[in-house]
Amino acid sequence: MPPQLQNGPIQQQQDPCLNYRVNLFVDNSELEGAPVIMDSNYSYQNIFGKLEYENYYGAFKTDFTMIKAGLLQKANGGYIIFQARDLLASGISYDTLKKALRIKEIGIENSLEQRSSMVMISLKPEPIPLDLKVILIGDSEIYQALLAMDSDFKNLFKIKVEWEDMAELNEENVNRLARIIHDYCEQVNLLQLDKFAMAKVVEYASRMAGDQTKISTLFNDLFEIIGEASTWAKLSKSKIITQNFIEKALKEQKERVKKYDSLYTEMIRDNDLLITTSGSKVGELNGLTVMTIGNCTFGKPAKITVNTYTGKSGIVNIEREVEMSGSTHSKGVLILTGFLGERFAQDIPLSLTASICFEQLYNGVDGDSASSTELYALLSSLSGIPINQAIAVTGSVNQKGDIQPIGGVNEKIEGFYQICKMRGLDGTHGVMIPVQNIKNLQLSDEVIDSVRNELFTIYAVSNIDEGIEVLTGVPAGKKDKNGKFPAGTINYLVYEKLKKYAEISEGEK
């Protein structure tokens, strides 16, 4: 019968062979090449290792067999990858990691001893030499903050690598994208794509990049579409994802966030927002804008009007006067004065007052993509020549009259197309864009079919003279060798009006 303490538990005799057990700390026997470690658990013990304990008659007891490796020990001799935001959320983990990288060794510290008042039977393992590469993944804001606020960061993390949001659209990259999608579908048990569905995904990736020569590398956005397409395919008892299911997923994604787009369209339909898509008017035309509400981005036309009259106030930006104009938009309006001055005020003073307004726009405006639109309306008002209201315009302009590229061209075109379609396409409708934005066109099949059937037109222009001729049907006019514009041209009529304003201003002195 085993000995027993008085009023106490039975004493168990320890096997002396236990002292010679082996604790396999890290096992890389099946590993090919250097270890590469990633994990989502960023707790201190999971990163740096730990000592486990057992309760032995009211005391915590441990031995060398209870030493457990952390992520750093497993990655020793190789690479470890951290998400910077998650690592920084645990300040002690980040500080301890920096210390380990500085001294190039890692020890396992018993944090339980510091928090417990109970009797501890513990040990202190010797530090292990540390030789590994640490990769932090994060956005530019985190990088700049660490660079500015952490003096150790630059010395410990010396190489900065930027992830490109897009890649060249070529056969090699398309094949790589196809392999990535194939592997993803296998990993998460999705149906595979046929070649036509894959082509549709590549087309969508190109639209995400906003460039016909690029594809997006934001794979998570692509995976969301593929995951939804796989669900639609399974519901239809299909064994593979076809092009139709990709198109359905894209359509459903758009339908779920089109609330404000639909409201805006209804307001135009009911004439609560006055947008004219037929006939001609002086000093008035439709600009193309992009609106972003949450994660929903859509394009819609906005009426821009210009009035001109005698005076010396120059061009008055009504949005700026009421503090609804962003700095970029205000700059675009100021550029118009430079254009008028160089072209028409070489031999007469530039004397006019012009007011420019985005009608029925109450939440402010920014960006210079409407500056060419404003200049067309200004030239129309000065010349008295009406502008075709069936054509909407986007594009910025410089002081020399050159049209410059803008963003959101696809959303802008499709937004105006929806309004024209709602009112009935008759072949007169279209949009005018900068010639540089041709490479950014990734339009819906519906718009492409309408263009192909000559129901809708996309005009690409490189300067103001080309644009005003499309909008008015009247030649812009170039100066002859005597510095005069041909009679009857837009520039001639504008010059004559400005000359009249200058004479009136001189007569008032």
WOBEL-V59556 format. One record per helix or strand of 3 or more residues. SS is the DSSP state (a for helix, b for strand). FROM is the first residue (numbers start at 1). LEN is the number of residues. Records with the same first field share a line. If there is no record, write none. Layout:
SS: FROM-LEN + FROM-LEN
//
This chain:
a: 16-5 + 44-5 + 64-3 + 71-5 + 84-6 + 91-13 + 111-5 + 140-10 + 153-4 + 171-17 + 195-15 + 219-17 + 243-14 + 259-11 + 318-4 + 327-18 + 371-13 + 409-15 + 435-6 + 445-8 + 464-9 + 490-18
b: 36-3 + 54-3 + 59-3 + 79-5 + 133-5 + 166-3 + 214-3 + 284-10 + 296-14 + 314-4 + 353-6 + 391-3 + 402-3 + 430-5 + 457-5
//
